[in-house]
């Protein structure tokens, strides 16, 4: 199981996440979010990420010009489209900056089913997405709400690797290991405040997901962990 920690604003937090073995770190480029970072902050944060850890740029309905400028100014590996972007628009925008991309699907438990979710995934797969992220729907917010996603809506035979988000923390993430998913994504569940991470919560989350590599490891020893 792969782990993405998202919503970083502090250099020390992103360094700790990398040391603890996070597979990816997310930076939010959506000004209304309390976890949003400026270009200058993002440059500092991305520069601290070691090789083999992916930097994910989370964008919400970003314009073509804004995305091109972002790609020119900040070093990142993957675009996470988290707004109302269509499959065609995602493909077009990602192609302009030559980046791999994933699409966050905000799933409404009252309106969607595993079948309808699967249909949406197929549409983004056809457009070239590398993965999809499943998050809980909120009428006025584009993710980061802490609301738990309804796991019964996860398709069993997805055409794309699934990243699960929505209300995850160290207490419940271990129960996701049997789900048909590729990765988990967490933000609020590892925070002491929005955009400020908690070392103990980050460590506990990693330990719950990647148990074998975490035996007898203390918070000051993450660099000793082997793959």
Helices and strands as residue ranges (DSSP letters): E 2-6, H 11-20, E 24-29, H 39-47, E 54-59, H 64-73, E 78-81, H 87-97, E 100-107, H 114-126, E 131-136, G 151-153, E 161-164, G 173-178, E 183-186, G 188-190, E 191-193, E 196-197, H 199-209, G 212-214, G 219-224
